[in-house]
């Protein structure tokens, strides 16, 4: 039993020390010696928010996260705190662009609210110039840019190759994010090839598209030989596939 306690003691001590460091981390930043107390507090709020927001980046599809904390008014008194400062933000507001953080000292009744602006961006395909409707996109029409994801209402593209060959439905200005609703790889009225897959057998026939679609969309097409409508998946700018 004594041997077991001896073995467990270092592990318990490491856990206690690690937990203490984690809880005290942001308060320690606020109490560092570099900069004024107000600058240190501002930096601590930024570090706290970056830590809280990091897990949301993947669900937001954001490549980059920027936190801009409003400098704390120098007229506000920041007292000495015998324990690390505490930081709290309403979890329900983490998806918003503007956040409020409550900073408090647990050894007295002092607290303040600090505000910050959060910008989430993603590197996506945008137009390199103004482009007319019905233009078939080439690499020269496109570029990559970092865009605030709040501007995106539809599915964006992250690779130029994913967009080359698509046709624009309407006029767009320079620098506009290229999104799925703006394009059709196959457009209504296009003459296309219908490929039907039945096991190892593959049959092809001609047809006409009844709907617009991007690659991966399912659209209605008409078999030119039978004049029957079928639902098929857009595979390229000239072909749709029916899986039998």
The 8 nearest C-alpha neighbors of each residue, nearest first, counted from 0:
[[1, 3, 2, 4, 5, 6, 7, 8],
 [2, 0, 4, 3, 5, 6, 7, 8],
 [1, 3, 5, 0, 4, 6, 7, 8],
 [4, 2, 0, 6, 5, 1, 7, 8],
 [5, 3, 7, 1, 6, 2, 8, 0],
 [4, 6, 2, 3, 8, 7, 1, 9],
 [7, 5, 3, 4, 8, 2, 9, 10],
 [6, 8, 4, 10, 5, 9, 3, 11],
 [7, 9, 11, 5, 10, 6, 4, 12],
 [10, 8, 12, 11, 7, 13, 6, 5],
 [9, 11, 13, 7, 12, 8, 14, 6],
 [12, 10, 14, 8, 13, 9, 7, 15],
 [11, 13, 9, 15, 14, 10, 8, 16],
 [14, 12, 10, 16, 11, 15, 17, 9],
 [15, 13, 11, 17, 12, 16, 18, 10],
 [16, 14, 12, 18, 13, 17, 19, 11],
 [15, 17, 19, 13, 14, 18, 12, 20],
 [18, 16, 20, 14, 19, 15, 13, 21],
 [19, 17, 21, 15, 20, 16, 14, 22],
 [18, 20, 16, 22, 17, 21, 23, 15],
 [19, 21, 17, 23, 18, 22, 24, 16],
 [22, 20, 18, 24, 19, 23, 17, 25],
 [23, 21, 19, 20, 24, 18, 25, 26],
 [22, 24, 20, 26, 21, 83, 25, 27],
 [25, 23, 27, 21, 26, 22, 20, 28],
 [26, 24, 28, 27, 43, 23, 47, 29],
 [25, 27, 83, 84, 29, 23, 28, 24],
 [28, 26, 30, 24, 25, 29, 23, 83],
 [27, 29, 25, 43, 31, 26, 30, 24],
 [28, 30, 40, 39, 26, 43, 27, 31],
 [31, 29, 27, 28, 26, 32, 39, 36],
 [32, 30, 28, 33, 29, 27, 39, 34],
 [31, 33, 30, 34, 35, 39, 36, 29],
 [34, 32, 31, 35, 39, 36, 38, 30],
 [35, 33, 38, 39, 32, 36, 37, 31],
 [34, 36, 38, 37, 39, 33, 32, 40],
 [35, 37, 39, 38, 40, 34, 77, 29],
 [38, 36, 40, 35, 39, 71, 41, 73],
 [39, 37, 41, 35, 40, 36, 34, 42],
 [38, 40, 29, 36, 42, 37, 41, 34],
 [39, 41, 29, 43, 37, 38, 42, 36],
 [42, 40, 38, 44, 43, 39, 70, 37],
 [43, 41, 45, 39, 40, 44, 46, 38],
 [42, 44, 40, 46, 29, 28, 45, 25],
 [43, 45, 47, 41, 42, 46, 48, 40],
 [46, 44, 42, 48, 43, 47, 49, 68],
 [45, 47, 43, 49, 44, 48, 42, 50],
 [46, 48, 44, 50, 45, 49, 43, 25],
 [49, 47, 51, 45, 50, 46, 52, 44],
 [50, 48, 46, 52, 51, 47, 53, 45],
 [49, 51, 47, 48, 53, 52, 46, 54],
 [52, 50, 48, 49, 53, 47, 54, 55],
 [51, 53, 49, 55, 50, 54, 48, 93],
 [52, 54, 55, 50, 56, 51, 49, 64],
 [55, 53, 56, 52, 57, 51, 58, 50],
 [56, 54, 52, 58, 53, 57, 59, 94],
 [57, 55, 59, 61, 58, 54, 53, 60],
 [56, 58, 60, 59, 55, 61, 54, 62],
 [59, 57, 60, 55, 56, 61, 54, 53],
 [58, 60, 56, 61, 57, 55, 148, 119],
 [61, 59, 57, 58, 56, 62, 121, 148],
 [60, 62, 121, 56, 59, 120, 63, 119],
 [63, 61, 121, 120, 60, 122, 64, 56],
 [64, 62, 120, 61, 119, 121, 65, 56],
 [63, 65, 119, 118, 120, 66, 62, 61],
 [64, 66, 118, 117, 119, 67, 63, 116],
 [67, 65, 117, 116, 68, 45, 118, 115],
 [66, 68, 116, 115, 117, 65, 69, 45],
 [69, 67, 115, 114, 70, 45, 66, 116],
 [68, 70, 115, 114, 71, 67, 113, 41],
 [71, 69, 41, 68, 72, 38, 37, 113],
 [70, 72, 37, 73, 69, 41, 113, 38],
 [71, 73, 74, 75, 70, 37, 69, 76],
 [74, 72, 75, 71, 37, 76, 70, 36],
 [75, 73, 72, 76, 71, 77, 37, 70],
 [76, 74, 73, 72, 77, 71, 37, 111],
 [75, 77, 78, 74, 73, 37, 72, 36],
 [78, 76, 75, 79, 36, 37, 109, 80],
 [79, 77, 76, 80, 109, 104, 36, 107],
 [78, 80, 81, 77, 30, 104, 82, 106],
 [79, 81, 82, 104, 78, 106, 83, 84],
 [80, 82, 106, 79, 83, 104, 105, 84],
 [81, 83, 80, 84, 106, 105, 104, 26],
 [84, 82, 26, 23, 27, 85, 80, 81],
 [83, 85, 26, 104, 103, 82, 102, 86],
 [84, 86, 103, 102, 104, 26, 83, 87],
 [87, 85, 102, 101, 100, 103, 84, 88],
 [86, 88, 101, 100, 102, 85, 89, 103],
 [89, 87, 100, 90, 101, 99, 86, 98],
 [88, 90, 91, 92, 87, 93, 100, 99],
 [91, 89, 92, 93, 88, 94, 51, 87],
 [90, 92, 89, 93, 94, 88, 95, 98],
 [91, 93, 90, 95, 94, 89, 98, 88],
 [94, 92, 90, 95, 91, 52, 89, 98],
 [95, 93, 92, 96, 91, 55, 52, 90],
 [96, 94, 92, 93, 97, 98, 117, 91],
 [95, 97, 117, 116, 118, 98, 94, 93],
 [98, 96, 116, 95, 115, 117, 99, 114],
 [99, 97, 115, 114, 116, 100, 96, 92],
 [98, 100, 114, 113, 112, 88, 115, 101],
 [99, 101, 88, 113, 112, 87, 114, 102],
 [102, 100, 112, 87, 86, 111, 88, 103],
 [103, 101, 86, 111, 110, 85, 112, 100],
 [102, 104, 110, 85, 84, 109, 105, 101],
 [105, 103, 84, 106, 109, 107, 80, 85],
 [104, 106, 107, 103, 82, 108, 84, 85],
 [105, 107, 104, 81, 80, 82, 108, 109],
 [108, 106, 105, 109, 104, 80, 103, 110],
 [107, 109, 110, 104, 105, 106, 103, 111],
 [110, 108, 107, 104, 103, 111, 78, 105],
 [111, 109, 103, 102, 104, 108, 101, 112],
 [112, 110, 102, 101, 103, 113, 109, 100],
 [111, 113, 101, 100, 102, 99, 114, 110],
 [112, 114, 100, 99, 101, 111, 115, 71],
 [115, 113, 99, 98, 69, 68, 100, 112],
 [116, 114, 68, 98, 67, 69, 97, 117],
 [115, 117, 97, 67, 96, 66, 68, 98],
 [118, 116, 66, 96, 65, 97, 67, 115],
 [119, 117, 65, 64, 96, 120, 66, 116],
 [118, 120, 64, 147, 61, 63, 148, 65],
 [121, 119, 147, 146, 63, 148, 61, 145],
 [120, 122, 62, 61, 145, 146, 123, 63],
 [121, 123, 145, 144, 146, 143, 157, 62],
 [124, 122, 157, 143, 156, 144, 121, 145],
 [123, 125, 143, 156, 157, 142, 177, 176],
 [126, 124, 176, 177, 175, 174, 142, 141],
 [125, 127, 141, 174, 173, 175, 128, 140],
 [126, 128, 141, 140, 173, 142, 174, 125],
 [129, 127, 173, 126, 130, 172, 140, 174],
 [128, 130, 172, 173, 171, 131, 126, 127],
 [129, 131, 171, 170, 128, 172, 132, 134],
 [130, 132, 170, 134, 133, 169, 171, 129],
 [131, 133, 169, 170, 168, 167, 134, 130],
 [134, 132, 167, 166, 168, 135, 131, 169],
 [135, 133, 166, 132, 167, 131, 136, 130],
 [136, 134, 166, 165, 164, 133, 137, 167],
 [135, 137, 163, 164, 165, 134, 166, 140],
 [136, 138, 163, 139, 140, 164, 135, 141],
 [137, 139, 141, 140, 163, 159, 136, 142],
 [138, 140, 137, 141, 127, 142, 136, 126],
 [141, 139, 127, 138, 137, 126, 136, 128],
 [142, 140, 126, 127, 138, 139, 125, 124],
 [141, 143, 125, 127, 124, 126, 144, 140],
 [144, 142, 124, 123, 125, 122, 141, 145],
 [145, 143, 122, 123, 146, 125, 124, 142],
 [144, 146, 122, 121, 120, 123, 147, 143],
 [147, 145, 120, 121, 148, 144, 122, 123],
 [146, 148, 120, 149, 119, 150, 121, 118],
 [147, 149, 150, 151, 120, 146, 119, 121],
 [148, 150, 147, 151, 119, 152, 120, 146],
 [151, 149, 148, 147, 152, 146, 176, 153],
 [152, 150, 148, 149, 153, 155, 154, 147],
 [151, 153, 150, 154, 149, 178, 148, 155],
 [152, 154, 151, 178, 155, 179, 180, 177],
 [153, 155, 178, 179, 156, 152, 151, 180],
 [156, 154, 178, 177, 153, 179, 123, 157],
 [155, 157, 124, 123, 158, 178, 177, 161],
 [156, 158, 123, 124, 122, 155, 159, 161],
 [157, 159, 160, 161, 156, 124, 123, 162],
 [160, 158, 161, 162, 124, 163, 138, 157],
 [159, 161, 158, 163, 162, 138, 164, 157],
 [160, 162, 159, 158, 163, 156, 157, 164],
 [161, 163, 160, 159, 165, 164, 136, 156],
 [162, 164, 137, 136, 160, 165, 161, 138],
 [165, 163, 136, 135, 162, 137, 166, 236],
 [164, 166, 184, 135, 136, 163, 162, 183],
 [167, 165, 135, 183, 134, 133, 182, 184],
 [168, 166, 182, 133, 132, 134, 169, 181],
 [167, 169, 132, 181, 182, 133, 166, 183],
 [170, 168, 132, 167, 171, 131, 133, 181],
 [171, 169, 131, 132, 130, 172, 168, 129],
 [172, 170, 130, 129, 169, 175, 173, 131],
 [171, 173, 129, 175, 174, 128, 130, 170],
 [172, 174, 128, 129, 126, 127, 175, 171],
 [173, 175, 126, 125, 127, 172, 176, 128],
 [174, 176, 125, 126, 173, 172, 177, 171],
 [177, 175, 125, 124, 178, 174, 126, 155],
 [176, 178, 125, 124, 155, 175, 126, 156],
 [179, 177, 155, 154, 180, 181, 153, 176],
 [178, 180, 181, 154, 182, 153, 155, 177],
 [179, 181, 178, 182, 153, 154, 183, 168],
 [182, 180, 179, 168, 178, 167, 177, 169],
 [183, 181, 167, 166, 179, 180, 168, 165],
 [182, 184, 212, 213, 185, 186, 166, 211],
 [185, 183, 165, 236, 213, 212, 166, 186],
 [184, 186, 183, 236, 212, 211, 189, 213],
 [187, 185, 211, 183, 189, 188, 210, 184],
 [186, 188, 210, 211, 209, 208, 189, 185],
 [189, 187, 208, 207, 209, 186, 190, 210],
 [190, 188, 208, 186, 187, 207, 191, 185],
 [191, 189, 207, 206, 188, 208, 192, 205],
 [190, 192, 237, 206, 238, 207, 205, 189],
 [193, 191, 205, 238, 204, 206, 237, 194],
 [194, 192, 239, 204, 203, 205, 240, 238],
 [193, 195, 203, 240, 202, 241, 239, 192],
 [196, 194, 241, 202, 201, 240, 242, 203],
 [195, 197, 201, 242, 243, 200, 198, 241],
 [198, 196, 243, 200, 199, 201, 195, 242],
 [197, 199, 200, 196, 201, 243, 242, 195],
 [200, 198, 197, 201, 196, 202, 195, 243],
 [201, 199, 197, 198, 196, 202, 195, 243],
 [200, 202, 196, 195, 197, 199, 203, 194],
 [203, 201, 195, 194, 196, 200, 204, 193],
 [204, 202, 194, 193, 195, 192, 201, 205],
 [205, 203, 193, 192, 194, 206, 202, 222],
 [206, 204, 192, 193, 223, 191, 222, 203],
 [205, 207, 222, 223, 221, 191, 190, 192],
 [206, 208, 190, 221, 220, 189, 191, 188],
 [209, 207, 220, 187, 188, 189, 210, 219],
 [208, 210, 187, 220, 219, 188, 207, 221],
 [211, 209, 187, 208, 218, 219, 186, 212],
 [210, 212, 186, 187, 183, 185, 218, 209],
 [211, 213, 183, 185, 216, 184, 186, 218],
 [214, 212, 184, 183, 216, 215, 233, 185],
 [213, 215, 233, 234, 216, 235, 184, 212],
 [214, 216, 233, 232, 213, 234, 217, 212],
 [217, 215, 212, 233, 213, 232, 214, 218],
 [218, 216, 232, 231, 233, 230, 215, 219],
 [217, 219, 230, 231, 210, 216, 232, 212],
 [218, 220, 230, 209, 229, 210, 231, 208],
 [221, 219, 208, 209, 229, 228, 207, 230],
 [220, 222, 228, 207, 206, 227, 226, 223],
 [221, 223, 206, 226, 227, 224, 225, 228],
 [222, 224, 206, 226, 205, 225, 221, 207],
 [225, 223, 222, 226, 205, 204, 206, 227],
 [224, 226, 227, 222, 223, 221, 228, 206],
 [227, 225, 222, 223, 224, 221, 228, 206],
 [228, 226, 225, 222, 221, 229, 223, 224],
 [227, 229, 221, 220, 222, 219, 226, 230],
 [228, 230, 220, 219, 221, 231, 227, 222],
 [231, 229, 219, 218, 220, 217, 241, 228],
 [230, 232, 241, 240, 217, 218, 239, 229],
 [231, 233, 217, 240, 239, 216, 215, 234],
 [232, 234, 239, 214, 215, 216, 235, 217],
 [235, 233, 239, 214, 238, 232, 240, 215],
 [234, 236, 238, 237, 233, 214, 184, 239],
 [235, 237, 184, 185, 238, 164, 165, 234],
 [238, 236, 191, 235, 192, 185, 239, 190],
 [239, 237, 192, 235, 234, 191, 193, 236],
 [238, 240, 233, 193, 234, 232, 231, 194],
 [239, 241, 194, 232, 231, 195, 193, 242],
 [242, 240, 195, 231, 194, 243, 196, 232],
 [241, 243, 196, 195, 240, 197, 231, 194],
 [242, 197, 196, 241, 195, 198, 240, 201]]
